[in-house]
Amino acid sequence: MQNQTMNTKECAEYIGVCVNTLRKYVHQHDLPVLKFPGRSKWVFRKDLVDEWIERKSKPQIINGPNQNDNYGKLRLLEP
């Protein structure tokens, strides 16, 4: 079975963000993208995007700055 691919606009629509936000995710949040030599457009594999979304949507437990307050442990969902 061949992997489904999407262009930038299709991928942005797939995850429900604008194209500029998608670019931010690629550059700042490690969204996987394929870029081939000599071509300026990006190609996104649906399976890799789905894995990235699943990884980013898992809650993480972090310690707050003051262990004695009520906010010592927070559950964060990354964007």
mmJSON file of the N, C-alpha and C atoms, coordinates in Angstrom:
{"data_MODEL":{"atom_site":{
"group_PDB":["ATOM","ATOM","ATOM","ATOM","ATOM","ATOM","ATOM","ATOM","ATOM","ATOM","ATOM","ATOM","ATOM","ATOM","ATOM","ATOM","ATOM","ATOM","ATOM","ATOM","ATOM","ATOM","ATOM","ATOM","ATOM","ATOM","ATOM","ATOM","ATOM","ATOM","ATOM","ATOM","ATOM","ATOM","ATOM","ATOM","ATOM","ATOM","ATOM","ATOM","ATOM","ATOM","ATOM","ATOM","ATOM","ATOM","ATOM","ATOM","ATOM","ATOM","ATOM","ATOM","ATOM","ATOM","ATOM","ATOM","ATOM","ATOM","ATOM","ATOM","ATOM","ATOM","ATOM","ATOM","ATOM","ATOM","ATOM","ATOM","ATOM","ATOM","ATOM","ATOM","ATOM","ATOM","ATOM","ATOM","ATOM","ATOM","ATOM","ATOM","ATOM","ATOM","ATOM","ATOM","ATOM","ATOM","ATOM","ATOM","ATOM","ATOM","ATOM","ATOM","ATOM","ATOM","ATOM","ATOM","ATOM","ATOM","ATOM","ATOM","ATOM","ATOM","ATOM","ATOM","ATOM","ATOM","ATOM","ATOM","ATOM","ATOM","ATOM","ATOM","ATOM","ATOM","ATOM","ATOM","ATOM","ATOM","ATOM","ATOM","ATOM","ATOM","ATOM","ATOM","ATOM","ATOM","ATOM","ATOM","ATOM","ATOM","ATOM","ATOM","ATOM","ATOM","ATOM","ATOM","ATOM","ATOM","ATOM","ATOM","ATOM","ATOM","ATOM","ATOM","ATOM","ATOM","ATOM","ATOM","ATOM","ATOM","ATOM","ATOM","ATOM","ATOM","ATOM","ATOM","ATOM","ATOM","ATOM","ATOM","ATOM","ATOM","ATOM","ATOM","ATOM","ATOM","ATOM","ATOM","ATOM","ATOM","ATOM","ATOM","ATOM","ATOM","ATOM","ATOM","ATOM","ATOM","ATOM","ATOM","ATOM","ATOM","ATOM","ATOM","ATOM","ATOM","ATOM","ATOM","ATOM","ATOM","ATOM","ATOM","ATOM","ATOM","ATOM","ATOM","ATOM","ATOM","ATOM","ATOM","ATOM","ATOM","ATOM","ATOM","ATOM","ATOM","ATOM","ATOM","ATOM","ATOM","ATOM","ATOM","ATOM","ATOM","ATOM","ATOM","ATOM","ATOM","ATOM","ATOM","ATOM","ATOM","ATOM","ATOM","ATOM","ATOM","ATOM","ATOM","ATOM","ATOM","ATOM","ATOM","ATOM","ATOM","ATOM","ATOM","ATOM"],
"id":[1,2,3,4,5,6,7,8,9,10,11,12,13,14,15,16,17,18,19,20,21,22,23,24,25,26,27,28,29,30,31,32,33,34,35,36,37,38,39,40,41,42,43,44,45,46,47,48,49,50,51,52,53,54,55,56,57,58,59,60,61,62,63,64,65,66,67,68,69,70,71,72,73,74,75,76,77,78,79,80,81,82,83,84,85,86,87,88,89,90,91,92,93,94,95,96,97,98,99,100,101,102,103,104,105,106,107,108,109,110,111,112,113,114,115,116,117,118,119,120,121,122,123,124,125,126,127,128,129,130,131,132,133,134,135,136,137,138,139,140,141,142,143,144,145,146,147,148,149,150,151,152,153,154,155,156,157,158,159,160,161,162,163,164,165,166,167,168,169,170,171,172,173,174,175,176,177,178,179,180,181,182,183,184,185,186,187,188,189,190,191,192,193,194,195,196,197,198,199,200,201,202,203,204,205,206,207,208,209,210,211,212,213,214,215,216,217,218,219,220,221,222,223,224,225,226,227,228,229,230,231,232,233,234,235,236,237],
"type_symbol":["N","C","C","N","C","C","N","C","C","N","C","C","N","C","C","N","C","C","N","C","C","N","C","C","N","C","C","N","C","C","N","C","C","N","C","C","N","C","C","N","C","C","N","C","C","N","C","C","N","C","C","N","C","C","N","C","C","N","C","C","N","C","C","N","C","C","N","C","C","N","C","C","N","C","C","N","C","C","N","C","C","N","C","C","N","C","C","N","C","C","N","C","C","N","C","C","N","C","C","N","C","C","N","C","C","N","C","C","N","C","C","N","C","C","N","C","C","N","C","C","N","C","C","N","C","C","N","C","C","N","C","C","N","C","C","N","C","C","N","C","C","N","C","C","N","C","C","N","C","C","N","C","C","N","C","C","N","C","C","N","C","C","N","C","C","N","C","C","N","C","C","N","C","C","N","C","C","N","C","C","N","C","C","N","C","C","N","C","C","N","C","C","N","C","C","N","C","C","N","C","C","N","C","C","N","C","C","N","C","C","N","C","C","N","C","C","N","C","C","N","C","C","N","C","C","N","C","C","N","C","C","N","C","C","N","C","C"],
"label_atom_id":["N","CA","C","N","CA","C","N","CA","C","N","CA","C","N","CA","C","N","CA","C","N","CA","C","N","CA","C","N","CA","C","N","CA","C","N","CA","C","N","CA","C","N","CA","C","N","CA","C","N","CA","C","N","CA","C","N","CA","C","N","CA","C","N","CA","C","N","CA","C","N","CA","C","N","CA","C","N","CA","C","N","CA","C","N","CA","C","N","CA","C","N","CA","C","N","CA","C","N","CA","C","N","CA","C","N","CA","C","N","CA","C","N","CA","C","N","CA","C","N","CA","C","N","CA","C","N","CA","C","N","CA","C","N","CA","C","N","CA","C","N","CA","C","N","CA","C","N","CA","C","N","CA","C","N","CA","C","N","CA","C","N","CA","C","N","CA","C","N","CA","C","N","CA","C","N","CA","C","N","CA","C","N","CA","C","N","CA","C","N","CA","C","N","CA","C","N","CA","C","N","CA","C","N","CA","C","N","CA","C","N","CA","C","N","CA","C","N","CA","C","N","CA","C","N","CA","C","N","CA","C","N","CA","C","N","CA","C","N","CA","C","N","CA","C","N","CA","C","N","CA","C","N","CA","C","N","CA","C","N","CA","C","N","CA","C","N","CA","C","N","CA","C","N","CA","C"],
"label_alt_id":[null,null,null,null,null,null,null,null,null,null,null,null,null,null,null,null,null,null,null,null,null,null,null,null,null,null,null,null,null,null,null,null,null,null,null,null,null,null,null,null,null,null,null,null,null,null,null,null,null,null,null,null,null,null,null,null,null,null,null,null,null,null,null,null,null,null,null,null,null,null,null,null,null,null,null,null,null,null,null,null,null,null,null,null,null,null,null,null,null,null,null,null,null,null,null,null,null,null,null,null,null,null,null,null,null,null,null,null,null,null,null,null,null,null,null,null,null,null,null,null,null,null,null,null,null,null,null,null,null,null,null,null,null,null,null,null,null,null,null,null,null,null,null,null,null,null,null,null,null,null,null,null,null,null,null,null,null,null,null,null,null,null,null,null,null,null,null,null,null,null,null,null,null,null,null,null,null,null,null,null,null,null,null,null,null,null,null,null,null,null,null,null,null,null,null,null,null,null,null,null,null,null,null,null,null,null,null,null,null,null,null,null,null,null,null,null,null,null,null,null,null,null,null,null,null,null,null,null,null,null,null,null,null,null,null,null,null],
"label_comp_id":["MET","MET","MET","GLN","GLN","GLN","ASN","ASN","ASN","GLN","GLN","GLN","THR","THR","THR","MET","MET","MET","ASN","ASN","ASN","THR","THR","THR","LYS","LYS","LYS","GLU","GLU","GLU","CYS","CYS","CYS","ALA","ALA","ALA","GLU","GLU","GLU","TYR","TYR","TYR","ILE","ILE","ILE","GLY","GLY","GLY","VAL","VAL","VAL","CYS","CYS","CYS","VAL","VAL","VAL","ASN","ASN","ASN","THR","THR","THR","LEU","LEU","LEU","ARG","ARG","ARG","LYS","LYS","LYS","TYR","TYR","TYR","VAL","VAL","VAL","HIS","HIS","HIS","GLN","GLN","GLN","HIS","HIS","HIS","ASP","ASP","ASP","LEU","LEU","LEU","PRO","PRO","PRO","VAL","VAL","VAL","LEU","LEU","LEU","LYS","LYS","LYS","PHE","PHE","PHE","PRO","PRO","PRO","GLY","GLY","GLY","ARG","ARG","ARG","SER","SER","SER","LYS","LYS","LYS","TRP","TRP","TRP","VAL","VAL","VAL","PHE","PHE","PHE","ARG","ARG","ARG","LYS","LYS","LYS","ASP","ASP","ASP","LEU","LEU","LEU","VAL","VAL","VAL","ASP","ASP","ASP","GLU","GLU","GLU","TRP","TRP","TRP","ILE","ILE","ILE","GLU","GLU","GLU","ARG","ARG","ARG","LYS","LYS","LYS","SER","SER","SER","LYS","LYS","LYS","PRO","PRO","PRO","GLN","GLN","GLN","ILE","ILE","ILE","ILE","ILE","ILE","ASN","ASN","ASN","GLY","GLY","GLY","PRO","PRO","PRO","ASN","ASN","ASN","GLN","GLN","GLN","ASN","ASN","ASN","ASP","ASP","ASP","ASN","ASN","ASN","TYR","TYR","TYR","GLY","GLY","GLY","LYS","LYS","LYS","LEU","LEU","LEU","ARG","ARG","ARG","LEU","LEU","LEU","LEU","LEU","LEU","GLU","GLU","GLU","PRO","PRO","PRO"],
"label_asym_id":["A","A","A","A","A","A","A","A","A","A","A","A","A","A","A","A","A","A","A","A","A","A","A","A","A","A","A","A","A","A","A","A","A","A","A","A","A","A","A","A","A","A","A","A","A","A","A","A","A","A","A","A","A","A","A","A","A","A","A","A","A","A","A","A","A","A","A","A","A","A","A","A","A","A","A","A","A","A","A","A","A","A","A","A","A","A","A","A","A","A","A","A","A","A","A","A","A","A","A","A","A","A","A","A","A","A","A","A","A","A","A","A","A","A","A","A","A","A","A","A","A","A","A","A","A","A","A","A","A","A","A","A","A","A","A","A","A","A","A","A","A","A","A","A","A","A","A","A","A","A","A","A","A","A","A","A","A","A","A","A","A","A","A","A","A","A","A","A","A","A","A","A","A","A","A","A","A","A","A","A","A","A","A","A","A","A","A","A","A","A","A","A","A","A","A","A","A","A","A","A","A","A","A","A","A","A","A","A","A","A","A","A","A","A","A","A","A","A","A","A","A","A","A","A","A","A","A","A","A","A","A","A","A","A","A","A","A"],
"label_entity_id":["1","1","1","1","1","1","1","1","1","1","1","1","1","1","1","1","1","1","1","1","1","1","1","1","1","1","1","1","1","1","1","1","1","1","1","1","1","1","1","1","1","1","1","1","1","1","1","1","1","1","1","1","1","1","1","1","1","1","1","1","1","1","1","1","1","1","1","1","1","1","1","1","1","1","1","1","1","1","1","1","1","1","1","1","1","1","1","1","1","1","1","1","1","1","1","1","1","1","1","1","1","1","1","1","1","1","1","1","1","1","1","1","1","1","1","1","1","1","1","1","1","1","1","1","1","1","1","1","1","1","1","1","1","1","1","1","1","1","1","1","1","1","1","1","1","1","1","1","1","1","1","1","1","1","1","1","1","1","1","1","1","1","1","1","1","1","1","1","1","1","1","1","1","1","1","1","1","1","1","1","1","1","1","1","1","1","1","1","1","1","1","1","1","1","1","1","1","1","1","1","1","1","1","1","1","1","1","1","1","1","1","1","1","1","1","1","1","1","1","1","1","1","1","1","1","1","1","1","1","1","1","1","1","1","1","1","1"],
"label_seq_id":[1,1,1,2,2,2,3,3,3,4,4,4,5,5,5,6,6,6,7,7,7,8,8,8,9,9,9,10,10,10,11,11,11,12,12,12,13,13,13,14,14,14,15,15,15,16,16,16,17,17,17,18,18,18,19,19,19,20,20,20,21,21,21,22,22,22,23,23,23,24,24,24,25,25,25,26,26,26,27,27,27,28,28,28,29,29,29,30,30,30,31,31,31,32,32,32,33,33,33,34,34,34,35,35,35,36,36,36,37,37,37,38,38,38,39,39,39,40,40,40,41,41,41,42,42,42,43,43,43,44,44,44,45,45,45,46,46,46,47,47,47,48,48,48,49,49,49,50,50,50,51,51,51,52,52,52,53,53,53,54,54,54,55,55,55,56,56,56,57,57,57,58,58,58,59,59,59,60,60,60,61,61,61,62,62,62,63,63,63,64,64,64,65,65,65,66,66,66,67,67,67,68,68,68,69,69,69,70,70,70,71,71,71,72,72,72,73,73,73,74,74,74,75,75,75,76,76,76,77,77,77,78,78,78,79,79,79],
"pdbx_PDB_ins_code":[null,null,null,null,null,null,null,null,null,null,null,null,null,null,null,null,null,null,null,null,null,null,null,null,null,null,null,null,null,null,null,null,null,null,null,null,null,null,null,null,null,null,null,null,null,null,null,null,null,null,null,null,null,null,null,null,null,null,null,null,null,null,null,null,null,null,null,null,null,null,null,null,null,null,null,null,null,null,null,null,null,null,null,null,null,null,null,null,null,null,null,null,null,null,null,null,null,null,null,null,null,null,null,null,null,null,null,null,null,null,null,null,null,null,null,null,null,null,null,null,null,null,null,null,null,null,null,null,null,null,null,null,null,null,null,null,null,null,null,null,null,null,null,null,null,null,null,null,null,null,null,null,null,null,null,null,null,null,null,null,null,null,null,null,null,null,null,null,null,null,null,null,null,null,null,null,null,null,null,null,null,null,null,null,null,null,null,null,null,null,null,null,null,null,null,null,null,null,null,null,null,null,null,null,null,null,null,null,null,null,null,null,null,null,null,null,null,null,null,null,null,null,null,null,null,null,null,null,null,null,null,null,null,null,null,null,null],
"Cartn_x":[0.834,0.0,0.88,0.565,1.356,0.882,1.829,1.487,0.802,-0.221,-0.88,0.0,0.053,0.813,-0.11,0.305,-0.463,0.488,-0.008,0.778,0.539,1.152,1.074,-0.365,-1.102,-2.489,-3.358,-3.2,-3.986,-3.673,-2.401,-2.001,-2.549,-2.481,-3.023,-4.52,-5.242,-6.669,-6.906,-6.074,-6.214,-6.113,-5.148,-4.996,-5.73,-6.382,-7.249,-6.55,-5.474,-4.753,-4.513,-4.079,-3.73,-2.317,-1.98,-0.681,0.475,0.35,1.434,1.666,0.597,0.728,1.392,1.03,1.658,3.169,3.569,5.007,5.693,5.004,5.542,5.729,4.758,4.87,6.079,6.34,7.494,8.791,8.897,10.155,10.376,9.303,9.475,9.024,8.2,7.635,7.871,8.81,9.276,8.199,7.253,6.303,7.081,7.014,7.806,7.323,8.279,7.986,9.071,8.698,9.663,9.907,11.175,11.532,12.599,12.32,13.228,14.157,15.409,16.367,15.826,15.987,15.563,14.086,13.345,11.914,11.647,10.803,10.558,9.348,8.51,7.316,7.553,6.783,6.856,5.848,6.177,5.273,5.15,3.914,3.641,3.054,3.619,3.044,2.009,0.814,-0.293,0.044,0.685,1.009,1.976,2.938,3.882,3.21,2.29,1.54,0.671,0.004,-0.834,-0.007,1.179,2.064,2.476,2.801,3.199,2.057,0.843,-0.327,-0.526,-0.404,-0.578,0.48,1.734,2.824,2.576,2.145,1.953,0.706,-0.217,-1.475,-1.453,-0.356,-0.259,0.067,-0.667,-0.375,1.011,1.644,2.943,2.832,3.486,3.494,4.815,4.7,5.903,5.825,6.948,6.988,6.922,6.118,6.007,7.212,7.321,8.486,8.551,7.387,7.365,6.673,7.415,6.875,5.844,5.818,4.93,3.553,3.356,2.045,1.128,-0.088,-1.06,-0.834,0.12,0.364,1.64,2.046,3.29,3.335,2.206,2.18,1.079,1.449,0.499,0.49,-0.646,-0.739,-0.83,0.129,0.162,-0.15,-0.93,-1.129,-0.404,0.536,1.253,0.342,0.526,-0.31,-0.066],
"Cartn_y":[-1.181,0.0,1.245,2.18,3.391,4.451,5.203,6.262,7.411,7.96,9.137,10.352,11.224,12.461,13.652,14.774,16.016,17.163,18.166,19.381,20.266,21.432,22.308,22.706,23.109,23.547,22.391,21.232,20.061,19.648,19.692,19.316,20.314,21.603,22.631,22.4,22.111,21.834,20.559,19.552,18.266,18.422,19.243,19.402,20.632,21.376,22.469,23.75,24.082,25.332,26.062,27.314,28.044,27.63,27.966,27.574,28.151,29.393,29.99,29.225,28.769,27.973,26.635,26.04,24.785,24.981,26.06,26.346,26.485,27.14,27.28,25.899,25.014,23.666,22.931,23.129,22.484,23.021,24.333,24.954,24.903,25.019,25.144,23.913,23.058,21.945,20.589,20.546,19.298,18.495,19.181,18.476,17.921,16.61,16.014,16.437,16.811,17.232,16.691,16.378,15.924,17.053,17.337,18.353,17.737,17.681,17.038,18.06,17.683,18.612,19.138,20.435,21.05,21.388,21.065,21.381,22.287,23.285,24.225,23.86,22.94,22.645,21.501,21.536,20.522,19.427,18.206,17.065,16.479,16.275,15.721,14.33,13.362,12.016,11.95,11.513,11.483,10.642,9.503,8.655,9.341,10.099,10.811,11.979,12.652,13.749,13.197,12.073,11.453,11.061,10.506,10.147,11.388,12.48,13.734,14.277,14.256,14.737,13.903,12.595,11.723,12.005,12.183,12.492,13.812,14.821,16.155,16.251,15.326,15.424,14.652,13.97,13.245,14.219,14.144,15.032,14.754,15.796,15.659,16.217,15.583,16.071,16.796,18.036,18.825,19.329,19.702,20.264,21.773,22.365,23.816,24.427,25.76,26.432,26.299,26.178,26.075,24.773,23.826,22.504,22.546,23.618,23.682,24.25,24.776,25.338,24.283,24.645,23.726,23.474,24.157,24.036,23.269,22.402,21.668,20.744,20.188,19.298,19.747,19.965,20.404,19.411,19.259,18.44,19.402,19.354,20.245,19.502,20.103,19.608,20.563,20.045,20.887,21.216,22.414,22.8,21.943],
"Cartn_z":[0.0,0.0,0.0,-0.866,-1.004,-0.005,0.544,1.489,0.774,1.412,0.868,1.112,0.142,0.305,0.123,0.711,0.638,0.342,-0.351,-0.505,0.717,0.75,1.92,2.235,1.238,1.454,1.938,1.341,1.743,3.185,3.555,4.905,5.926,5.595,6.493,6.722,5.659,5.784,6.592,6.384,7.07,8.586,9.048,10.497,11.028,10.146,10.577,10.967,10.267,10.537,9.221,9.313,8.095,7.647,6.423,5.851,6.66,7.141,7.933,9.238,9.868,11.084,10.781,9.652,9.239,9.065,8.442,8.274,9.635,10.582,11.936,12.568,12.396,12.943,12.353,11.069,10.43,11.024,11.147,11.57,13.086,13.882,15.326,16.122,15.528,16.281,15.613,14.683,14.07,13.329,12.693,11.836,10.649,10.402,9.321,7.934,7.097,5.738,4.816,3.599,2.599,1.616,1.373,0.38,-0.501,-1.777,-2.712,-3.345,-3.605,-4.227,-5.557,-5.75,-6.997,-7.058,-6.017,-5.975,-4.783,-4.986,-3.902,-3.047,-3.514,-2.72,-1.745,-0.661,0.368,0.098,0.543,0.447,1.848,2.28,3.601,3.445,4.154,4.175,5.278,4.931,5.885,7.113,6.938,8.079,9.045,8.529,9.393,10.11,9.417,10.033,11.164,10.915,11.951,13.178,12.966,14.085,14.868,14.157,14.8,15.654,15.111,15.855,17.123,17.002,18.166,19.23,18.798,19.736,20.452,19.712,20.277,21.139,21.002,21.75,23.06,23.37,24.634,25.764,26.882,28.013,28.579,29.061,29.706,31.116,32.062,33.434,33.664,34.139,34.423,35.854,36.404,37.75,37.657,38.535,38.593,39.271,39.245,39.831,41.355,42.019,43.476,43.85,44.365,44.678,45.804,46.613,47.765,47.447,46.271,45.954,45.334,45.047,44.469,42.987,42.422,40.987,40.697,41.612,41.474,40.276,39.889,38.731,37.794,36.572,35.556,34.423,33.792,32.59,31.417,30.543,29.396,28.123,27.265,25.921,24.999,24.242,23.293,22.116,21.533,20.377,19.169],
"occupancy":[1.0,1.0,1.0,1.0,1.0,1.0,1.0,1.0,1.0,1.0,1.0,1.0,1.0,1.0,1.0,1.0,1.0,1.0,1.0,1.0,1.0,1.0,1.0,1.0,1.0,1.0,1.0,1.0,1.0,1.0,1.0,1.0,1.0,1.0,1.0,1.0,1.0,1.0,1.0,1.0,1.0,1.0,1.0,1.0,1.0,1.0,1.0,1.0,1.0,1.0,1.0,1.0,1.0,1.0,1.0,1.0,1.0,1.0,1.0,1.0,1.0,1.0,1.0,1.0,1.0,1.0,1.0,1.0,1.0,1.0,1.0,1.0,1.0,1.0,1.0,1.0,1.0,1.0,1.0,1.0,1.0,1.0,1.0,1.0,1.0,1.0,1.0,1.0,1.0,1.0,1.0,1.0,1.0,1.0,1.0,1.0,1.0,1.0,1.0,1.0,1.0,1.0,1.0,1.0,1.0,1.0,1.0,1.0,1.0,1.0,1.0,1.0,1.0,1.0,1.0,1.0,1.0,1.0,1.0,1.0,1.0,1.0,1.0,1.0,1.0,1.0,1.0,1.0,1.0,1.0,1.0,1.0,1.0,1.0,1.0,1.0,1.0,1.0,1.0,1.0,1.0,1.0,1.0,1.0,1.0,1.0,1.0,1.0,1.0,1.0,1.0,1.0,1.0,1.0,1.0,1.0,1.0,1.0,1.0,1.0,1.0,1.0,1.0,1.0,1.0,1.0,1.0,1.0,1.0,1.0,1.0,1.0,1.0,1.0,1.0,1.0,1.0,1.0,1.0,1.0,1.0,1.0,1.0,1.0,1.0,1.0,1.0,1.0,1.0,1.0,1.0,1.0,1.0,1.0,1.0,1.0,1.0,1.0,1.0,1.0,1.0,1.0,1.0,1.0,1.0,1.0,1.0,1.0,1.0,1.0,1.0,1.0,1.0,1.0,1.0,1.0,1.0,1.0,1.0,1.0,1.0,1.0,1.0,1.0,1.0,1.0,1.0,1.0,1.0,1.0,1.0,1.0,1.0,1.0,1.0,1.0,1.0],
"B_iso_or_equiv":[0.0,0.0,0.0,0.0,0.0,0.0,0.0,0.0,0.0,0.0,0.0,0.0,0.0,0.0,0.0,0.0,0.0,0.0,0.0,0.0,0.0,0.0,0.0,0.0,0.0,0.0,0.0,0.0,0.0,0.0,0.0,0.0,0.0,0.0,0.0,0.0,0.0,0.0,0.0,0.0,0.0,0.0,0.0,0.0,0.0,0.0,0.0,0.0,0.0,0.0,0.0,0.0,0.0,0.0,0.0,0.0,0.0,0.0,0.0,0.0,0.0,0.0,0.0,0.0,0.0,0.0,0.0,0.0,0.0,0.0,0.0,0.0,0.0,0.0,0.0,0.0,0.0,0.0,0.0,0.0,0.0,0.0,0.0,0.0,0.0,0.0,0.0,0.0,0.0,0.0,0.0,0.0,0.0,0.0,0.0,0.0,0.0,0.0,0.0,0.0,0.0,0.0,0.0,0.0,0.0,0.0,0.0,0.0,0.0,0.0,0.0,0.0,0.0,0.0,0.0,0.0,0.0,0.0,0.0,0.0,0.0,0.0,0.0,0.0,0.0,0.0,0.0,0.0,0.0,0.0,0.0,0.0,0.0,0.0,0.0,0.0,0.0,0.0,0.0,0.0,0.0,0.0,0.0,0.0,0.0,0.0,0.0,0.0,0.0,0.0,0.0,0.0,0.0,0.0,0.0,0.0,0.0,0.0,0.0,0.0,0.0,0.0,0.0,0.0,0.0,0.0,0.0,0.0,0.0,0.0,0.0,0.0,0.0,0.0,0.0,0.0,0.0,0.0,0.0,0.0,0.0,0.0,0.0,0.0,0.0,0.0,0.0,0.0,0.0,0.0,0.0,0.0,0.0,0.0,0.0,0.0,0.0,0.0,0.0,0.0,0.0,0.0,0.0,0.0,0.0,0.0,0.0,0.0,0.0,0.0,0.0,0.0,0.0,0.0,0.0,0.0,0.0,0.0,0.0,0.0,0.0,0.0,0.0,0.0,0.0,0.0,0.0,0.0,0.0,0.0,0.0,0.0,0.0,0.0,0.0,0.0,0.0],
"pdbx_formal_charge":[null,null,null,null,null,null,null,null,null,null,null,null,null,null,null,null,null,null,null,null,null,null,null,null,null,null,null,null,null,null,null,null,null,null,null,null,null,null,null,null,null,null,null,null,null,null,null,null,null,null,null,null,null,null,null,null,null,null,null,null,null,null,null,null,null,null,null,null,null,null,null,null,null,null,null,null,null,null,null,null,null,null,null,null,null,null,null,null,null,null,null,null,null,null,null,null,null,null,null,null,null,null,null,null,null,null,null,null,null,null,null,null,null,null,null,null,null,null,null,null,null,null,null,null,null,null,null,null,null,null,null,null,null,null,null,null,null,null,null,null,null,null,null,null,null,null,null,null,null,null,null,null,null,null,null,null,null,null,null,null,null,null,null,null,null,null,null,null,null,null,null,null,null,null,null,null,null,null,null,null,null,null,null,null,null,null,null,null,null,null,null,null,null,null,null,null,null,null,null,null,null,null,null,null,null,null,null,null,null,null,null,null,null,null,null,null,null,null,null,null,null,null,null,null,null,null,null,null,null,null,null,null,null,null,null,null,null],
"auth_seq_id":[1,1,1,2,2,2,3,3,3,4,4,4,5,5,5,6,6,6,7,7,7,8,8,8,9,9,9,10,10,10,11,11,11,12,12,12,13,13,13,14,14,14,15,15,15,16,16,16,17,17,17,18,18,18,19,19,19,20,20,20,21,21,21,22,22,22,23,23,23,24,24,24,25,25,25,26,26,26,27,27,27,28,28,28,29,29,29,30,30,30,31,31,31,32,32,32,33,33,33,34,34,34,35,35,35,36,36,36,37,37,37,38,38,38,39,39,39,40,40,40,41,41,41,42,42,42,43,43,43,44,44,44,45,45,45,46,46,46,47,47,47,48,48,48,49,49,49,50,50,50,51,51,51,52,52,52,53,53,53,54,54,54,55,55,55,56,56,56,57,57,57,58,58,58,59,59,59,60,60,60,61,61,61,62,62,62,63,63,63,64,64,64,65,65,65,66,66,66,67,67,67,68,68,68,69,69,69,70,70,70,71,71,71,72,72,72,73,73,73,74,74,74,75,75,75,76,76,76,77,77,77,78,78,78,79,79,79],
"auth_comp_id":["MET","MET","MET","GLN","GLN","GLN","ASN","ASN","ASN","GLN","GLN","GLN","THR","THR","THR","MET","MET","MET","ASN","ASN","ASN","THR","THR","THR","LYS","LYS","LYS","GLU","GLU","GLU","CYS","CYS","CYS","ALA","ALA","ALA","GLU","GLU","GLU","TYR","TYR","TYR","ILE","ILE","ILE","GLY","GLY","GLY","VAL","VAL","VAL","CYS","CYS","CYS","VAL","VAL","VAL","ASN","ASN","ASN","THR","THR","THR","LEU","LEU","LEU","ARG","ARG","ARG","LYS","LYS","LYS","TYR","TYR","TYR","VAL","VAL","VAL","HIS","HIS","HIS","GLN","GLN","GLN","HIS","HIS","HIS","ASP","ASP","ASP","LEU","LEU","LEU","PRO","PRO","PRO","VAL","VAL","VAL","LEU","LEU","LEU","LYS","LYS","LYS","PHE","PHE","PHE","PRO","PRO","PRO","GLY","GLY","GLY","ARG","ARG","ARG","SER","SER","SER","LYS","LYS","LYS","TRP","TRP","TRP","VAL","VAL","VAL","PHE","PHE","PHE","ARG","ARG","ARG","LYS","LYS","LYS","ASP","ASP","ASP","LEU","LEU","LEU","VAL","VAL","VAL","ASP","ASP","ASP","GLU","GLU","GLU","TRP","TRP","TRP","ILE","ILE","ILE","GLU","GLU","GLU","ARG","ARG","ARG","LYS","LYS","LYS","SER","SER","SER","LYS","LYS","LYS","PRO","PRO","PRO","GLN","GLN","GLN","ILE","ILE","ILE","ILE","ILE","ILE","ASN","ASN","ASN","GLY","GLY","GLY","PRO","PRO","PRO","ASN","ASN","ASN","GLN","GLN","GLN","ASN","ASN","ASN","ASP","ASP","ASP","ASN","ASN","ASN","TYR","TYR","TYR","GLY","GLY","GLY","LYS","LYS","LYS","LEU","LEU","LEU","ARG","ARG","ARG","LEU","LEU","LEU","LEU","LEU","LEU","GLU","GLU","GLU","PRO","PRO","PRO"],
"auth_asym_id":["A","A","A","A","A","A","A","A","A","A","A","A","A","A","A","A","A","A","A","A","A","A","A","A","A","A","A","A","A","A","A","A","A","A","A","A","A","A","A","A","A","A","A","A","A","A","A","A","A","A","A","A","A","A","A","A","A","A","A","A","A","A","A","A","A","A","A","A","A","A","A","A","A","A","A","A","A","A","A","A","A","A","A","A","A","A","A","A","A","A","A","A","A","A","A","A","A","A","A","A","A","A","A","A","A","A","A","A","A","A","A","A","A","A","A","A","A","A","A","A","A","A","A","A","A","A","A","A","A","A","A","A","A","A","A","A","A","A","A","A","A","A","A","A","A","A","A","A","A","A","A","A","A","A","A","A","A","A","A","A","A","A","A","A","A","A","A","A","A","A","A","A","A","A","A","A","A","A","A","A","A","A","A","A","A","A","A","A","A","A","A","A","A","A","A","A","A","A","A","A","A","A","A","A","A","A","A","A","A","A","A","A","A","A","A","A","A","A","A","A","A","A","A","A","A","A","A","A","A","A","A","A","A","A","A","A","A"],
"auth_atom_id":["N","CA","C","N","CA","C","N","CA","C","N","CA","C","N","CA","C","N","CA","C","N","CA","C","N","CA","C","N","CA","C","N","CA","C","N","CA","C","N","CA","C","N","CA","C","N","CA","C","N","CA","C","N","CA","C","N","CA","C","N","CA","C","N","CA","C","N","CA","C","N","CA","C","N","CA","C","N","CA","C","N","CA","C","N","CA","C","N","CA","C","N","CA","C","N","CA","C","N","CA","C","N","CA","C","N","CA","C","N","CA","C","N","CA","C","N","CA","C","N","CA","C","N","CA","C","N","CA","C","N","CA","C","N","CA","C","N","CA","C","N","CA","C","N","CA","C","N","CA","C","N","CA","C","N","CA","C","N","CA","C","N","CA","C","N","CA","C","N","CA","C","N","CA","C","N","CA","C","N","CA","C","N","CA","C","N","CA","C","N","CA","C","N","CA","C","N","CA","C","N","CA","C","N","CA","C","N","CA","C","N","CA","C","N","CA","C","N","CA","C","N","CA","C","N","CA","C","N","CA","C","N","CA","C","N","CA","C","N","CA","C","N","CA","C","N","CA","C","N","CA","C","N","CA","C","N","CA","C","N","CA","C","N","CA","C","N","CA","C","N","CA","C","N","CA","C"],
"pdbx_PDB_model_num":[1,1,1,1,1,1,1,1,1,1,1,1,1,1,1,1,1,1,1,1,1,1,1,1,1,1,1,1,1,1,1,1,1,1,1,1,1,1,1,1,1,1,1,1,1,1,1,1,1,1,1,1,1,1,1,1,1,1,1,1,1,1,1,1,1,1,1,1,1,1,1,1,1,1,1,1,1,1,1,1,1,1,1,1,1,1,1,1,1,1,1,1,1,1,1,1,1,1,1,1,1,1,1,1,1,1,1,1,1,1,1,1,1,1,1,1,1,1,1,1,1,1,1,1,1,1,1,1,1,1,1,1,1,1,1,1,1,1,1,1,1,1,1,1,1,1,1,1,1,1,1,1,1,1,1,1,1,1,1,1,1,1,1,1,1,1,1,1,1,1,1,1,1,1,1,1,1,1,1,1,1,1,1,1,1,1,1,1,1,1,1,1,1,1,1,1,1,1,1,1,1,1,1,1,1,1,1,1,1,1,1,1,1,1,1,1,1,1,1,1,1,1,1,1,1,1,1,1,1,1,1,1,1,1,1,1,1]
}}}
